[in-house]
Amino acid sequence: MDCDVILGGYVGAYLEPYLDEIKRRALRINTFDSDADFIKLCSYKSESIAAGAALYYISQFINTI
């Protein structure tokens, strides 16, 4: 799909020390890329789902201004 993979949620807050290992494992089974820079951690360490869900409504509000 050629898009970023963002790891988040409650577990995502604890994945930073393991990100290099996750990228290495993903590259072993990925036949399309030579690096795993498409795997990123969510910048929200908690309640990321709530922030993502709210973006739709925030966008709708901004469009009415």
N, C-alpha and C positions, 0 to 999 in steps of 0.2 A: 504494500500500500504506500510505501515511500513516505512514511510520516514518523514523527517522534513517538517513542514509547515513554510515558511518564509513570513512574512508580510512586504511589502515594498512599494515602489512607493511614490507618493506624500503624501498619507495619512499615510503611514508607519512612516514617520518622526515625526508624532504627536502621535503615539500610545503608547509610552513608559509608560506614567502615567496610561494607561488603560490595560496594559498587564496582570496583575493579574486577573482582571475582565474578560477579554477575555478567559483566561485559565479556570477560574471557569465555565463559560458558556459552553465552549467546553466539559469539563468533564461531565457536566450534560447529554449531548446527546451522549457521547462516551462510548460504551460498552466494549471496548477492553483494555483501559489503566486506570491505577489508578492515573496517574499524567499527566500533560499537558506540560511536558518539551520539547515535539516535536514542540511546537509553539515558534517560535523565530522571532526577529525583524531583518530586513536587516541592515547590518553595514553601508551601503551607505545611507545617509540621503537625497540625491538628485541625480537625474540622474541615478538611479539604473538600469533602463531598458537599458540605453545606455551602461553601464558597462557590463551587462549581455550579451547583443548582441555582444559586442566586444570580449568577451572571446573566441568565436569560431574562429575568425580570428587570435587572439593572439596565440591560441593553434596550429593552422595550421602553422603559422610562426615559432613557436618554434620547431615543428616537422621537419622543413626543415633545421634547423641549424645543 
